[in-house]
């Protein structure tokens, strides 16, 4: 079966399934007051991982690298996910830092300095600080990072526009215009759709390709109180943080549920959480845990992503491209390995039982009956 046919198969599959409320727990890193706390969407009591922040408007996390990042006054800082081993990555001139995001592909941290009108960045180790020219203003918010396409998106509230910036090069382009004080842009990378909140508290969206604006139901908040928007592609949800709550919505803007509530929320980040557990050996691609790799595994994977299907017991086995995420790209990789020809395989362990060589990814394998 040629690769084009495989893609059509996936599109047809997605066209006939209904997205449901199946949602894994998410680990939340919430910046509130002078602390960063960690909790989850199952209402586990929060635990403080970073304290003593003097002025920190932003937080970001790279679960694969195992780091949490935040701003404190004019410094960009990093620590392990549990808050240990904190270091300062960058401290220098600046007057009004806003926005914070990370690019796991080039392992750099990005933020906006609206006093110097620059997007700045630094490596995860503190190496190679850089500044990209840009037309930033005081009413800048975001950012939405799309590492796979080498893009960063941010809002300019005054002009009412969303701008794209190419990592390291600038090359800024207008993506969406004619908006009313947009804030906190986020991107759904699979469909290349941007989400943001306007000044009236309405959740809006637009495809990157066309910029055609859709207004979704109200997020029941003052638009100026929105701190951050994050899209969870796996669960087809969008999270909106205000100063008092983090609320989860469907992608069409309808209310789902409040996942965290506390006074003084400034920003948040999250990562998928499968919980602690043993790490048995597994065979990559054997997503349905029956001891073999075939089309049934990809049907099982698609069902777990887009219907109320069984999520399985070994996320590592379903992560066919070993990128630390479980999404449609794994189904395409698996189908290509099965039918693409040319002896295409999957990352180890494949075709035999073994341990995951990517020890820093967020996945666990709780059980795999196909391996001893």
Secondary structure, 3 states (H helix, E strand, C coil): CCHHHHHHHHHHHHHHCCCCCCCCCEEEEEEECCEEEEEECCCCCCEEEECCCCCCCCEEEECCCCEEEEEECCEEEEEECCCCCCEEEEECCCCCEEEEEEECCCCEEEEEECCCCEEEEEECCCCCCEEEECCCCCCEEEEEEEHHHCEEEEEECCCCEEEEEECCCEEEEEEECCCCCCEEEEEECCCCEEEEECCCCEEEEEECCCCCEEEEEECCCCHHHCCEEEEECCCCEEEEECCCEEEEEECCCCEEEEEEECCCEEEEEEEECCCCCCCCCECCCCCCCCCCCCHHHHHHHHHHHHCCCCCCCEHHHHCCCCCCCCCHHHHHHHHHHHHCCCCCCCCCCCCCCECCCCCCCCCCECCCCCCC
